[in-house]
Amino acid sequence: MGLIILAILFSIGNSEFLQTAEAQKKAGFKWYALPECRQVVEGLPAITIDTVQGKKVCYKLALTVGEVK
């Protein structure tokens, strides 16, 4: 039961990210690891990792690995 509630809360809180990611995956984008985790860019939907240095992003949807910066 707890996992169901957690999944619902995750979906509601991240609906913009999930919609953007789904549209990009349908367009051929794939997940790539960033060379180094970076700070969150305000206004870009993302799943973040909380660290002592702040929120970080470590993966990106891109068409090619060359687009990952």
DOZA-733128 format. One record per residue: residue in three letters; y, z, x of N, C-alpha, C in turn; residue number from 1. Coordinates in steps of 0.2 Angstrom, whole numbers, plus 5000, padded with zeros to 4 digits. Last residue first. Example, Ala and Ser with C-alpha at 12.3 -4.5 7.8 and 13.67 -1.06 7.14 Angstrom:
% DOZA-733128
REC  res  n_north  n_up  n_east  ca_north  ca_up  ca_east  c_north  c_up  c_east    n
REC  SER     4989  5035    5064      4995   5036     5068     5000  5039    5064    2
REC  ALA     4972  5039    5066      4978   5039     5062     4984  5039    5066    1
END
This chain:
% DOZA-733128
REC  res  n_north  n_up  n_east  ca_north  ca_up  ca_east  c_north  c_up  c_east    n
REC  LYS     5087  4888    5130      5091   4890     5135     5093  4898    5134   69
REC  VAL     5077  4875    5125      5077   4882     5125     5081  4884    5131   68
REC  GLU     5075  4861    5126      5081   4864     5122     5082  4871    5122   67
REC  GLY     5063  4859    5132      5070   4858     5136     5076  4860    5132   66
REC  VAL     5054  4861    5123      5055   4866     5127     5061  4866    5131   65
REC  THR     5060  4854    5107      5056   4853     5114     5058  4860    5118   64
REC  LEU     5065  4859    5095      5061   4853     5095     5057  4852    5101   63
REC  ALA     5064  4877    5092      5067   4871     5095     5062  4865    5095   62
REC  LEU     5067  4894    5089      5064   4888     5087     5068  4882    5090   61
REC  LYS     5064  4907    5102      5069   4902     5098     5065  4896    5095   60
REC  TYR     5064  4924    5107      5061   4918     5105     5065  4913    5101   59
REC  CYS     5071  4935    5109      5067   4933     5115     5063  4926    5113   58
REC  VAL     5086  4945    5107      5082   4939     5104     5078  4936    5110   57
REC  LYS     5091  4962    5105      5089   4956     5109     5085  4951    5105   56
REC  LYS     5103  4975    5103      5098   4970     5100     5097  4964    5104   55
REC  GLY     5104  4986    5117      5106   4983     5111     5101  4979    5108   54
REC  GLN     5099  4993    5128      5105   4989     5129     5107  4985    5123   53
REC  VAL     5087  4998    5122      5093   5003     5124     5099  4999    5126   52
REC  THR     5083  4987    5109      5082   4990     5115     5088  4995    5117   51
REC  ASP     5076  4979    5095      5080   4984     5097     5079  4987    5104   50
REC  ILE     5074  4962    5093      5071   4968     5096     5076  4973    5098   49
REC  THR     5076  4952    5078      5079   4955     5084     5074  4961    5087   48
REC  ILE     5076  4936    5071      5072   4943     5072     5074  4946    5078   47
REC  ALA     5091  4929    5065      5086   4930     5070     5082  4936    5069   46
REC  PRO     5105  4918    5061      5099   4922     5059     5094  4923    5064   45
REC  LEU     5120  4920    5069      5114   4916     5069     5108  4920    5066   44
REC  GLY     5130  4929    5068      5131   4923     5063     5124  4919    5063   43
REC  GLU     5131  4933    5085      5133   4935     5078     5133  4928    5074   42
REC  VAL     5117  4933    5095      5123   4929     5093     5125  4930    5086   41
REC  VAL     5110  4946    5104      5111   4942     5098     5117  4939    5097   40
REC  GLN     5106  4943    5122      5110   4947     5116     5110  4943    5110   39
REC  ARG     5090  4938    5127      5097   4937     5127     5100  4942    5121   38
REC  CYS     5076  4937    5138      5079   4939     5131     5086  4939    5132   37
REC  GLU     5073  4922    5147      5075   4929     5147     5078  4931    5140   36
REC  PRO     5068  4910    5142      5067   4912     5149     5068  4919    5150   35
REC  LEU     5061  4912    5126      5067   4911     5130     5065  4913    5137   34
REC  ALA     5047  4904    5119      5050   4910     5123     5056  4908    5127   33
REC  TYR     5047  4894    5105      5047   4894     5112     5050  4901    5114   32
REC  TRP     5040  4887    5090      5043   4893     5093     5042  4893    5101   31
REC  LYS     5046  4871    5085      5041   4875     5087     5044  4882    5090   30
REC  PHE     5051  4859    5072      5053   4864     5077     5047  4868    5079   29
REC  GLY     5048  4850    5062      5045   4849     5068     5047  4854    5074   28
REC  ALA     5053  4853    5049      5056   4847     5053     5054  4846    5060   27
REC  LYS     5046  4864    5046      5045   4858     5043     5048  4852    5046   26
REC  LYS     5053  4873    5054      5046   4872     5056     5044  4865    5052   25
REC  GLN     5066  4873    5048      5065   4870     5054     5058  4869    5056   24
REC  ALA     5062  4879    5036      5065   4873     5036     5064  4869    5042   23
REC  GLU     5058  4892    5041      5053   4888     5037     5056  4880    5037   22
REC  ALA     5070  4897    5046      5064   4896     5051     5059  4891    5047   21
REC  THR     5078  4898    5035      5080   4894     5040     5074  4892    5045   20
REC  GLN     5070  4908    5028      5072   4901     5025     5074  4896    5030   19
REC  LEU     5071  4919    5037      5064   4916     5035     5065  4909    5032   18
REC  PHE     5084  4922    5038      5081   4920     5044     5074  4916    5041   17
REC  GLU     5087  4925    5024      5090   4920     5027     5087  4917    5033   16
REC  SER     5078  4937    5023      5077   4930     5019     5081  4924    5022   15
REC  ASN     5076  4949    5028      5077   4944     5033     5076  4937    5029   14
REC  GLY     5075  4959    5018      5080   4960     5023     5081  4954    5028   13
REC  ILE     5064  4953    5011      5071   4954     5008     5076  4954    5013   12
REC  SER     5054  4954    5021      5056   4948     5017     5063  4948    5014   11
REC  PHE     5053  4968    5023      5055   4963     5029     5057  4957    5026   10
REC  LEU     5050  4973    5011      5056   4975     5014     5058  4970    5019    9
REC  ILE     5037  4967    5010      5042   4966     5005     5049  4967    5008    8
REC  ALA     5030  4973    5020      5031   4966     5020     5037  4964    5015    7
REC  LEU     5031  4987    5016      5034   4985     5023     5035  4977    5023    6
REC  ILE     5023  4986    5005      5030   4988     5004     5034  4986    5011    5
REC  ILE     5011  4983    5011      5014   4979     5006     5021  4980    5005    4
REC  LEU     5008  4994    5019      5009   4987     5022     5013  4982    5017    3
REC  GLY     5006  5004    5010      5012   5004     5014     5014  4998    5017    2
REC  MET     4994  5000    5004      5000   5000     5000     5006  5000    5004    1
END
